[in-house]
Amino acid sequence: MKKIYYLLVCLFFLQSVFAAGEKQIFDIRLQNGLNMNVEVCTDGIFRIRVTPHSTFSESLMQRYGIIKMDWSPVPVSQKDNKQQFEVSTGAYRLKIDKKTGAISVSDRKGRVIIEKVIFLTSADPLCTDLGEVINAKYKDMKVPNNVRSSATTKIREV
């Protein structure tokens, strides 16, 4: 009985070591010029970043420790071909169309969780129209100057 127990512990340890060695972050170059970064955080959490640049800069949320960055590795498998990138965990399968950047998510049984999400470039007419609507809506918005209040001045004098 002890031998079986030790064998199971060793197998669990080896599985953990191999899972830790699996790649958890993937960079995908899309045909529309955008670059996408997919990080597998847990079986059910994917962090996706998109940029027109060749590298991803550190966000302020990362710099100040607001975003969790020390995820434990999970078993991941990937498939990559010219048309599609796919990454799978024990619970979900995330697919990215390399031509459009469209993302879809399904569970391991094939049920669709997210049918389609697309990141638009700033040149897309929808983004241009949205910018015009926002600018028109808030064109009269005035932001007060940062003026020191008398309470702040008194505190500094003490």
TAHUBEL-V811827 format. One record per backbone hydrogen bond with DSSP energy under -1.0 kcal/mol. CO is the residue of the C=O (numbers start at 1). NH is the residue of the N-H. Records with the same first field share a line. If there is no record, write none. Layout:
CO=NH ; NH
This chain:
1=5
2=6
3=7
4=8
5=9
6=10
7=11
8=12
9=13
10=14
11=15
12=16
13=17
14=18
15=19
16=20
17=21
24=40
26=38
28=36
30=33
34=30
35=51
36=28
37=49
38=26
39=47
45=41 ; 42
47=39
49=37
51=35
59=63
60=64
61=66 ; 67
62=65
77=88
79=86
83=98
84=81
85=96
86=79
87=94
88=77
91=108
92=89
93=106
94=87
95=104
96=85
97=101
98=31
102=97
103=117
104=95
105=113 ; 114
106=93
107=110
111=107
114=105
117=103
121=124
124=128
125=129
126=130
127=131
128=132
129=133
130=134
131=135
132=136
133=137
134=138
138=141
145=147
149=153
150=154
151=155
152=156
153=157
154=158
